[in-house]
């Protein structure tokens, strides 16, 4: 029988979360029974079990996979630190929000982790370049969820001009604008009325926050074009603030600078997540989806039939509406 392949796992745990030590104990106990599994710990994580640790960047270089236990915020922190590393990341939810994390029960994923029987999920991130009037630029290399341009404290609407490629798309009059990745489409963008995208979709969502007109709605654009955001000057209106994955990025002044949010185009996806959905789990998931689809069809049938009795070949109602002249 062939020996199991060596797997090096970089472990990063948010020690402020309840159950952080339990996750570490489960991992170390499981690794003792699986000699092919080698654990490396991030420095703050290592202090929880009193052992030597490495920086997150060093872990990304030495590990085959990073296991991040915490909430969505913990995962975003790690992504911003290790990017542009191509090391796959497996998220374990022990926080309050778990949209980005793959699982919430550590012991269930350990057998799959030991054999790397995991699915790879490529993810898109946003790179933002600020172009200042003096010719200088500065770059925010990675936003996993979204870039948000929003009005400051004054209760005045912002005017945000959006260009995709060489074309003007629209000028939003709104409280702000969310430029979201597929991963971030379930975050602020969704709360603002934006669509949900498949996590591995090659698309970017532009979602206005409280737009002034009914015609301004969320737009889905491809990643093969540069998105330019320009602020239209208004007297007495302060510069809108910019946030990247919830972190402050300063402000954009009218006509100075221009924020350009660009997806990773023409190159492999710059970030990779892992899912613990192995073959057996896929079968069970398929069964659940089939049951849900059947329930959905039953629900639609029940709702539609009373509205359209002819679908059941029922006689027309005794009372019909007549046109009044």
JOJO-V885395 format. One record per backbone hydrogen bond with DSSP energy under -1.0 kcal/mol. CO is the residue of the C=O (numbers start at 1). NH is the residue of the N-H. Records with the same first field share a line. If there is no record, write none. Layout:
CO = NH / NH
This chain:
7 = 38
8 = 64 / 65
9 = 40
10 = 67
11 = 42
12 = 69
13 = 15
14 = 17
17 = 20
19 = 23
20 = 24
21 = 25
22 = 26
23 = 27
24 = 28
25 = 29
26 = 30
27 = 31
28 = 32
31 = 34
34 = 37
36 = 7
38 = 9
40 = 11
41 = 54
42 = 46
43 = 47
45 = 48
46 = 51
54 = 43
55 = 59
56 = 60
57 = 61
58 = 62
59 = 63
65 = 10
66 = 90
67 = 12
68 = 92
69 = 14
70 = 94 / 95
71 = 75
72 = 76
73 = 77
74 = 78
75 = 79
76 = 80
77 = 81
78 = 82
79 = 83
82 = 85
88 = 66
89 = 274
90 = 68
91 = 102 / 103
92 = 70
103 = 93
106 = 109
109 = 113
110 = 114
112 = 117
116 = 118
119 = 275
121 = 273
127 = 262
128 = 140
129 = 260
130 = 138
131 = 258
132 = 135
136 = 132
138 = 130
140 = 128
143 = 126
145 = 181
146 = 245
147 = 179
148 = 243
149 = 177
150 = 241
154 = 156
158 = 174
159 = 232
160 = 172
161 = 230
162 = 169 / 170
163 = 228
164 = 167
167 = 164
170 = 162
172 = 160
173 = 212
174 = 158
175 = 151
176 = 209
177 = 149
178 = 207
179 = 147
180 = 205
184 = 187
187 = 191
188 = 192
189 = 194
190 = 193
198 = 201
201 = 203
204 = 221
205 = 180
206 = 219
207 = 178
209 = 175
219 = 206
221 = 204
226 = 165
227 = 261
228 = 163
229 = 259
230 = 161
231 = 255
234 = 237
240 = 252
241 = 150
242 = 249
243 = 148
244 = 247
247 = 244
250 = 242
253 = 256
258 = 131
259 = 229
260 = 129
261 = 227
262 = 127
263 = 265
271 = 123
272 = 89
273 = 121
275 = 119
276 = 278
278 = 282
279 = 283
280 = 284
281 = 285
282 = 286
283 = 287
284 = 288
285 = 289
286 = 290
287 = 291
288 = 292
289 = 293
290 = 294
291 = 295
292 = 296
293 = 297
294 = 298
295 = 299
296 = 300
297 = 301
298 = 302
299 = 303
300 = 304
301 = 305
304 = 307 / 308
308 = 311
309 = 312 / 314
310 = 313
